Amino acid sequence: MSARSVALVLNHSESTGTDKVVLLGIAWHMTETEQAGAWPSIERLAAYAKVSTRTVIRSIQHLQELGELDVSRRSEEHTSELQSQ
């Protein structure tokens, strides 16, 4: 858990609603070094936000468009990394 990442989202993110909850979920899973990233599953993020996995995928896409999230995929897993600021 990275309290710093959660605080950055709460204080600086322009996202709202489900997008912000998804971003907070990702921030919650950030490693302490933050360069290593975060890898919560789409299913876990959906459970946090109480939405479908498809809605989480749309939120991740929107967060990328806003420039608030960088996403990299390894194998067939969905992995996400918060953009360093």
N, C-alpha and C positions, 0 to 999 in steps of 0.2 A: 504494500500500500504506500502511496506517496501523497502525504498531506499537502506537500508543495504543489503537486500537479492539480489536486482537487481545488486548492485555493486559487491557482491560476485560472481554472475554468470558471469558478464562481465569480471572480473579480474582473476578468478580462474577456471572456467569451461573448461574442455577439449573438450566439445561437440562443434559441428559446425552445420551450416545450420539450417534446420528445427528443429533438436533436441535442438539447442540453443534457437531458438525463442520460442519453447514450454516451455523450462526451464525458460526463462525470463518471459513468461506469468504466470507461476506458482509463480515465485518470486514476481511478481507485486501484486499478491493476498495474499501474506503472511501477517499474522497478525503482529502487532507491537511486540508482545512478542516472535514470531517465534516458540515457543514451541507448540502453538496452531495449526499451520499448515496453509494450503491454500486449498481452495476447488473450484477452477474454474471448470466450466463444460468442458467436452470434446469438446462440440460445440463451446464454447467461445474460447478455445485454438486453435481450427481449424480456427476460424475467424481471430484471431490474426496472425496466420502463413499463412493464405490463402491456406490451404490444407484441405483434407478430414478428417473426424473423424477417419477413419481407419489409416491414416498416423499419426495422433496424438497418437493413441494407440500404434503404432509401435515405435514412438519416445519415449514414456513413458517407454516402455519395454527396449529400448536401453539405456536410461538414467539410468534405474535400473541396467542393466548389467555393465554399467560404474561405478556404485557406487555413482552416483551423485544425485539420487532420491530414497527416500523411499516411498512406496505407501501402503496405507491401505484403505480398502473398508468398508464402512458402509452401511448396507441394500443393496439396488441395485444401490446406487449412486457410481460414481467413485470419489474418493477423493485422493488427492495427498499431500504429505508433502515433503518439501525440507529436505535433510539430514543436520542435524546440524554438523558443523565442528568446 
